[in-house]
Amino acid sequence: MTETAFSPTERSTIHRLPSRGSYNRKEVYDILDQGILAHVGFTTARGPVVIPMGYARRGDTILLHGSAKSRLLNELTKGTDVCITLTLLDGLVLARSTFHHSMNYRSVVVFGHSSVIEDPREKNAALEHLVEHLVPGRGAEARGASEAELAATLVVEVPIAEASAKVRTGPPVDETKDLEIDIWAGVLPLRFETGEPIPDEHTPKDKPVPSYVRDYPQGRA
């Protein structure tokens, strides 16, 4: 990481409410590291496609993976421009007018050029990184991928060439004249929370739940 901020470009510049935008690399990466599901957009011969995918950030790169048989994902192996978006929804903002209803959120838009990871060792390391991003601590216990499993998996990396973050916080912004309307207004917080872990049928009943599962960080989405 050599720059503290991304340089805004024609496509990454935030025009709508730019005061909520940020090109700070740490802020962008903090939001990316909090999330676990992103939407990946790219263009194919049949038109544009957006796919929800698990991901992980490794340094200045986004890692993606999927089935090697996926025709759509194989488009990414050809080297194509990719747009990756992520939104963490923090609350519904209820104003006194329908016009001023909104959401509190933290979002990131990333642009980069995809390339496939071919080397088996690099591919395995990328998959381990993806698992650790999803469930920190799991990689130390789970079996690594076999040669056959690596061959069946497509792993793509997208260097983060351009990126911006946008964040909304706080209460509704009502018109002064609307403050006299006698209704409740404010924020309904939203938060992703984990439930009680459910063991599969092959896990012994006396097997304790790992701490990284029991204490999984709240708020990820």
HELIX and SHEET records of a PDB file:
HELIX    1   1 PRO A   18  ARG A   20  5                                   3    
HELIX    2   2 ARG A   25  GLN A   34  1                                  10    
HELIX    3   3 ARG A   71  ASN A   74  1                                   4    
HELIX    4   4 GLU A   75  LYS A   78  5                                   4    
HELIX    5   5 THR A   98  HIS A  100  5                                   3    
HELIX    6   6 PRO A  120  LEU A  134  1                                  15    
HELIX    7   7 ARG A  138  ALA A  140  5                                   3    
HELIX    8   8 GLU A  147  ALA A  151  1                                   5    
HELIX    9   9 THR A  176  GLU A  180  5                                   5    
HELIX   10  10 SER A  211  ARG A  214  1                                   4    
SHEET    1   A 9 GLY A  21  SER A  22  0                                        
SHEET    2   A 9 GLU A 162  ARG A 168 -1                                        
SHEET    3   A 9 SER A 102  HIS A 113 -1                                        
SHEET    4   A 9 ASP A  81  LEU A  94 -1                                        
SHEET    5   A 9 LEU A  37  THR A  44 -1                                        
SHEET    6   A 9 GLY A  47  ARG A  58 -1                                        
SHEET    7   A 9 THR A  61  SER A  67 -1                                        
SHEET    8   A 9 THR A 153  PRO A 159 -1                                        
SHEET    9   A 9 SER A 115  VAL A 116 -1                                        
SHEET    1   B 5 GLY A  21  SER A  22  0                                        
SHEET    2   B 5 GLU A 162  ARG A 168 -1                                        
SHEET    3   B 5 SER A 102  HIS A 113 -1                                        
SHEET    4   B 5 ASP A  81  LEU A  94 -1                                        
SHEET    5   B 5 GLY A 186  PRO A 189 -1                                        
END                                                                             
